[in-house]
Amino acid sequence: MINKDAKLNPKVFEKDVEMKAVREGYSDGLIIAGEKDSNVVVLCADLTESTRAQKFSEKFPDRFFQIGIAEQNMAAIAAGLGVSGKIPFISSYATFSPGRNWEQIRTTICYNDSNVKIAGHHAGLMTGPDGATHEATEDIAIMRALPNMRVFVPCDAIQAKKVTAAAAQLWGPTYIRFAREKSPTVTTEDTPFTPGKAEIFWEGKKPQVLIIATGVLVHNALVAAKDLEKEKINDGGGAPSNGRARRRGGGSFGPARAGAAGICRPSKYFWRIRKPLGLNKQIRNGSKGHCSRSQKSYKAGRIIIHPSRHFLFPLLAPPPRKSPVRTSGSLSQRIEPLPAGRQGPMGSPRNFYLTSYYK
């Protein structure tokens, strides 16, 4: 059953549950942080509306800086602001920040323990029409590898607001991960949130299975816990976390260790990351996900939301196809199928490669 102390949304299992994008909470949290502290500033890499920094720019125009398409420069500027007493939030897509500017985050922000907050948007599979190039599935792993870095993954818009406001009050480098598309609202304004603590959202009388989740998949984990209860498996025991990871020095991912250790044996993790150092480093990393406008991407061929079955399996490679030669000046590019037994670049299931030659 749902943990009453968690004070979750009473309509969390209903069809008419409120659907709201996690990134909307970032917008509200920035306003709260900006009103509390005049040192809060926001930098954006030409994605003001998409990252929901628009409201802050309108309310505090003198504290908003449009850097343009220059994520590396944005990180370096923020590092200087952070060591100068400001509390900078840098906003971009997660594939670009921290994807493109990881070295600048490592060297200018983390090395100096600068008080910078990094907002990575469009994270995970729910990137809508933006495609696989904007689909960040490695961001948690690469940020966890950095010293002095906190990592937050809010499960809905309400928690995202709390996380953003709280991040402004915490000293040090911080990464916050936001999803693009609308997802069920799991929490309420009264749901407890303590940075660094795993919240138990579901309790069983005799728990046998532990479900750990973070981000938008917390809702799916709750649904799975409810299904287990119907099947009379450990009376549904499960413990979704509050979606926070921390990597500080030799620290480790796994906030549920403090809040849920000893409850029952670990069983399944609900996540959508393909690299080691994520929530479950055992999840395979040989395939690339596909983008979607909704949580259907977790059911359509990649993830089965059920803790008693394997929930990840590779996407099938597309069938070979012929493509006409494209000519630009004297340089022609041709798409050819890969030889049998070979994979595409970066281990992707795509079995085509681009060849260039001069006529």
C-alpha positions in Angstrom: 0.0 0.0 0.0 1.0 3.6 -0.4 3.0 5.0 2.5 0.7 7.5 4.1 3.6 9.5 5.4 4.7 10.2 1.8 1.5 12.1 1.2 1.4 11.2 -2.5 -1.1 12.4 -5.1 -4.4 10.6 -4.3 -5.1 10.3 -8.0 -1.7 8.7 -8.8 -3.3 5.5 -10.1 -6.3 7.2 -11.8 -6.7 7.8 -15.5 -7.3 11.5 -14.9 -4.1 12.0 -12.9 -2.5 15.4 -13.7 0.0 15.2 -16.4 2.7 17.8 -16.4 6.3 18.0 -17.7 9.1 17.8 -15.1 10.8 20.8 -16.7 7.9 23.0 -15.7 9.0 22.6 -12.1 12.4 24.0 -13.0 10.7 27.3 -14.1 8.7 27.6 -10.8 11.8 26.6 -8.7 13.9 29.3 -10.4 11.4 32.0 -9.5 11.4 30.8 -5.8 15.2 30.7 -5.7 15.5 34.1 -7.3 13.0 35.7 -4.9 14.9 34.3 -1.9 18.4 35.2 -3.0 19.4 38.1 -5.3 22.7 36.2 -6.1 20.8 33.6 -8.2 21.5 34.2 -11.9 20.6 32.1 -14.9 22.6 31.5 -18.0 21.2 29.9 -21.1 22.6 28.5 -24.3 20.0 29.7 -26.8 17.2 27.5 -25.4 15.4 29.8 -23.1 11.9 28.6 -23.9 12.7 24.9 -24.2 14.4 24.8 -20.9 11.7 26.9 -19.2 14.0 29.7 -18.2 11.7 32.2 -19.9 9.8 33.2 -16.8 13.0 34.0 -14.9 14.3 36.1 -17.7 11.1 38.1 -17.7 11.0 38.6 -13.9 14.7 39.2 -13.4 16.1 40.5 -16.7 19.2 41.9 -15.1 20.1 38.4 -13.7 19.6 36.5 -16.9 22.4 36.0 -19.5 21.9 34.6 -23.0 25.2 33.0 -23.9 24.2 31.6 -27.3 25.1 28.3 -28.7 28.3 28.0 -26.7 27.9 25.5 -23.9 31.6 25.2 -23.1 31.8 29.0 -22.7 28.6 29.0 -20.6 30.2 26.5 -18.1 33.4 28.5 -17.8 31.5 31.8 -17.3 29.3 30.1 -14.6 32.4 28.8 -12.9 33.7 32.3 -12.5 30.4 33.6 -11.2 30.2 30.7 -8.8 33.5 31.4 -7.1 32.6 35.1 -7.0 29.6 34.8 -4.8 26.8 34.3 -7.3 24.6 31.2 -7.6 24.5 30.5 -11.4 22.1 28.0 -13.0 23.1 27.0 -16.5 20.3 25.7 -18.8 20.6 23.5 -21.9 19.7 20.1 -23.2 21.5 17.3 -21.3 23.1 16.1 -24.5 24.9 19.5 -24.7 25.3 20.3 -21.0 26.8 18.1 -19.6 27.2 16.2 -22.8 29.2 18.7 -24.9 30.8 20.7 -22.0 31.7 17.9 -19.7 35.4 18.8 -19.7 34.7 22.4 -18.8 32.4 21.2 -16.0 35.1 18.9 -14.7 38.0 21.4 -14.9 36.4 24.8 -14.3 33.5 23.9 -12.0 34.3 20.7 -10.1 38.0 21.3 -9.7 37.3 24.7 -8.2 34.2 23.4 -6.3 32.4 26.3 -7.9 28.8 26.9 -6.7 27.2 26.1 -10.1 23.9 24.4 -10.8 23.6 22.5 -14.1 20.1 22.0 -15.5 20.1 19.2 -18.1 16.8 19.1 -20.0 15.4 16.6 -22.6 17.0 13.8 -20.6 16.1 10.2 -21.1 13.9 8.7 -23.9 11.0 11.2 -23.8 12.5 13.7 -26.2 9.4 14.0 -28.4 10.2 14.9 -32.1 13.8 15.9 -31.4 15.3 12.5 -32.2 18.1 10.3 -30.8 20.7 13.1 -31.0 18.9 14.9 -28.2 18.3 11.7 -26.2 20.6 11.9 -23.1 21.0 8.5 -21.5 24.6 8.8 -20.4 24.3 12.0 -18.3 23.9 10.5 -14.9 26.9 8.3 -15.4 29.3 11.0 -16.5 28.1 13.4 -13.8 28.4 10.8 -11.1 32.1 10.3 -12.1 32.9 13.9 -11.1 34.1 14.9 -7.7 32.1 17.4 -5.6 29.0 16.8 -7.8 25.5 16.3 -6.6 23.0 14.7 -8.9 19.2 15.1 -8.6 16.6 13.4 -10.8 13.1 14.6 -9.8 10.1 12.4 -10.4 7.6 15.1 -11.4 7.1 18.8 -11.7 6.3 19.4 -8.0 9.5 17.6 -6.9 11.5 19.4 -9.6 10.4 22.7 -8.2 11.5 21.6 -4.7 14.8 20.3 -6.0 15.6 23.5 -7.9 14.8 25.8 -5.0 16.8 23.5 -2.6 19.8 23.4 -5.0 20.2 27.2 -4.7 20.6 26.7 -0.9 23.2 24.0 -1.2 26.8 24.8 -1.8 28.7 23.2 -4.5 28.3 21.8 -8.1 24.9 20.3 -8.7 23.3 18.6 -11.6 19.5 18.4 -12.0 18.0 16.2 -14.7 14.7 17.1 -16.4 12.4 15.2 -18.8 10.7 17.0 -21.7 7.3 15.3 -22.1 4.4 15.3 -19.7 4.3 12.6 -17.0 2.0 11.7 -14.1 2.2 13.9 -11.1 3.2 11.5 -8.3 3.9 13.9 -5.3 2.1 16.8 -3.7 3.3 20.0 -2.1 3.1 18.1 1.3 5.3 15.2 0.2 8.5 15.2 2.2 11.7 16.0 0.4 15.1 15.9 2.0 18.2 16.1 -0.2 20.2 12.9 0.2 17.3 10.8 1.6 15.4 8.0 -0.1 11.7 8.3 0.4 9.6 5.2 0.8 6.5 5.6 -1.3 5.1 2.0 -1.0 5.1 -0.4 2.0 4.3 -4.1 2.2 3.5 -6.1 5.3 6.1 -8.8 4.5 8.2 -7.3 1.8 10.1 -9.7 -0.4 10.9 -7.5 -3.4 12.6 -4.1 -3.4 11.8 -1.7 -6.3 14.1 1.3 -6.6 13.2 4.0 -9.1 14.1 7.5 -9.9 12.8 10.2 -12.2 9.6 9.8 -14.2 9.8 6.0 -13.7 8.8 6.3 -10.1 5.2 6.3 -11.3 5.8 3.1 -13.2 7.4 1.5 -10.1 4.4 2.4 -8.1 2.1 0.7 -10.7 4.3 -2.4 -10.6 4.1 -2.4 -6.8 0.4 -2.3 -7.0 0.3 -5.1 -9.5 2.5 -7.2 -7.2 0.1 -6.6 -4.4 -2.8 -8.0 -6.6 -0.7 -11.1 -7.2 -0.1 -11.4 -3.5 3.6 -11.1 -3.9 5.1 -9.7 -0.6 1.9 -7.6 -0.3 3.4 -5.3 -2.8 6.6 -4.3 -1.0 8.5 -1.7 -2.8 10.5 1.4 -2.1 10.9 4.0 -4.9 13.5 6.6 -4.1 13.1 10.3 -4.2 15.2 10.5 -7.3 18.4 11.8 -5.8 22.0 10.6 -6.5 25.1 11.9 -5.0 28.7 11.6 -5.9 31.0 13.4 -3.6 34.5 12.2 -3.3 34.3 8.4 -2.7 30.5 8.5 -2.2 28.2 6.3 -4.2 24.9 6.4 -6.1 22.3 4.6 -4.0 20.3 6.9 -1.7 18.0 3.9 -1.1 20.8 2.2 0.9 20.0 4.5 3.9 16.3 4.5 3.6 15.5 1.0 2.4 18.5 -1.3 3.3 17.5 -4.2 5.3 13.8 -4.1 4.1 14.2 -6.9 1.7 16.5 -8.3 -0.9 17.1 -6.2 -4.0 15.2 -7.4 -7.0 14.6 -5.0 -9.9 15.6 -1.5 -10.8 13.5 0.7 -13.1 15.8 2.9 -15.2 16.6 3.8 -18.7 20.3 4.4 -18.8 22.7 2.3 -20.8 26.1 3.1 -19.3 27.8 1.9 -16.1 27.7 4.3 -13.1 23.9 4.8 -13.4 21.3 3.5 -11.1 22.0 0.0 -12.1 25.3 -0.5 -13.8 24.2 -4.0 -14.8 21.8 -2.7 -17.4 23.1 -3.5 -20.8 24.7 -0.7 -22.8 24.7 -2.1 -26.3 21.6 -0.5 -27.7 20.2 3.0 -28.3 16.7 3.9 -27.3 14.1 5.7 -29.4 12.5 9.0 -28.7 8.8 9.4 -27.8 6.3 12.0 -26.7 5.0 9.9 -23.9 5.7 7.0 -21.6 4.7 4.6 -24.4 8.5 4.4 -25.1 8.8 2.4 -21.9 6.4 -0.2 -23.2 7.0 -0.3 -27.0 9.8 -2.6 -27.5 12.4 -1.4 -25.0 11.1 -1.6 -21.5 8.4 -3.9 -20.0 7.1 -2.3 -16.8 6.9 -5.4 -14.7 9.5 -6.4 -12.0 9.2 -10.1 -12.6 10.4 -10.0 -16.1 13.4 -8.7 -18.0 12.5 -5.1 -18.9 15.3 -4.2 -21.3 16.1 -5.8 -24.6 17.9 -4.5 -27.7 16.2 -2.9 -30.6 16.3 -4.7 -33.8 18.6 -3.4 -36.5 16.8 -1.8 -39.5 16.7 -3.9 -42.6 19.3 -3.1 -45.3 18.1 -0.5 -47.8 19.6 1.1 -50.8 20.2 4.8 -51.0 21.1 6.9 -54.0 24.5 8.5 -54.3 24.4 12.1 -53.2 26.9 14.4 -54.9 28.1 17.8 -53.7 30.9 19.2 -55.9 33.5 16.5 -56.4 32.8 14.7 -53.1 30.2 12.0 -53.1 28.8 10.3 -50.0 27.2 6.9 -50.2 25.3 4.9 -47.5 26.2 1.2 -47.6 25.2 -1.7 -45.4 27.8 -2.9 -42.9 29.3 -6.3 -43.5 27.6 -9.2 -41.7 28.4 -9.4 -38.0 29.4 -5.8 -37.6 27.6 -3.1 -35.6 27.2 0.6 -36.4 29.2 3.4 -34.7 29.1 3.5 -30.8 27.5 0.1 -30.7 24.3 1.3 -32.2 22.0 -1.2 -33.9 22.1 0.8 -37.1 23.8 -1.3 -39.7 24.7 1.4 -42.1 27.9 3.5 -42.5 28.8 6.5 -44.6 31.5 6.3 -47.1 33.1 9.3 -48.8 35.1 9.3 -52.0 36.3 11.6 -54.7 35.3 11.0 -58.3 
